[in-house]
Amino acid sequence: MALPTDQLSIKAAALSRIAPEYWQAFLAELGAYSEASKDAVVTTTIEHLQVFQGRAQALRHLMTILHGAASTAAKLESRK
């Protein structure tokens, strides 16, 4: 059964193969943005806490998908 993130992993893996240096630079910048979003959780007001926490959680999930994209895509390809 296909997961909702399978196509994202496949496309990300393709991008990483086409332009590996740009892909790594993109991941580094997205990682810095993700870290900044985590910092915002501890510095925000209580009124905005859930918004910033949700953003940080979503970015963490996205980073996990993108960092594992090549291996996920390879596993999906081997199942065909």
C-alpha positions in Angstrom: 0.0 0.0 0.0 1.4 3.4 -1.0 2.0 6.0 1.7 1.1 9.6 1.1 4.8 10.5 1.3 5.9 7.9 -1.3 5.6 10.2 -4.3 7.4 13.0 -2.4 10.2 10.7 -1.6 10.5 9.5 -5.3 10.6 13.1 -6.6 13.0 14.2 -3.9 15.3 11.3 -4.7 15.2 12.2 -8.4 16.2 15.8 -7.6 19.0 14.6 -5.3 20.4 12.5 -8.2 20.1 15.3 -10.8 21.8 18.0 -8.7 23.4 16.5 -5.6 25.3 19.7 -4.6 22.2 21.8 -4.9 20.1 19.2 -3.1 22.6 19.1 -0.2 22.6 23.0 0.0 18.8 22.9 0.0 18.7 20.4 2.8 21.2 22.5 4.8 19.1 25.6 4.4 15.9 23.8 5.2 17.6 22.4 8.3 18.6 25.8 9.4 15.0 27.0 8.9 13.8 24.0 10.9 16.1 24.8 13.7 14.9 28.4 13.8 11.3 27.1 14.0 12.3 25.0 17.0 13.9 28.1 18.7 10.6 30.0 18.0 8.8 27.5 20.1 10.7 28.3 23.2 10.6 32.1 22.7 7.1 32.7 21.6 4.2 33.8 23.7 1.7 31.3 25.0 -0.9 32.5 22.5 1.3 31.4 19.6 2.8 28.3 21.2 0.6 25.8 19.4 1.2 27.4 16.0 5.0 27.4 16.3 5.0 23.9 17.8 2.9 22.6 14.9 5.2 24.3 12.4 8.3 22.8 14.1 6.7 19.3 14.1 5.8 19.6 10.4 9.3 20.7 9.4 10.8 17.9 11.4 8.6 15.4 9.6 9.4 16.9 6.2 13.2 16.8 7.0 12.9 13.1 8.0 11.1 12.3 4.7 13.6 14.3 2.6 16.7 12.9 4.3 15.4 9.3 3.8 14.1 9.9 0.3 16.8 8.0 -1.6 16.5 4.9 0.5 12.7 5.1 0.4 12.6 5.5 -3.3 15.0 2.6 -3.8 12.8 0.3 -1.6 9.8 1.4 -3.6 11.5 0.7 -6.9 12.6 -2.8 -5.7 9.0 -3.7 -5.0 8.0 -3.2 -8.6 
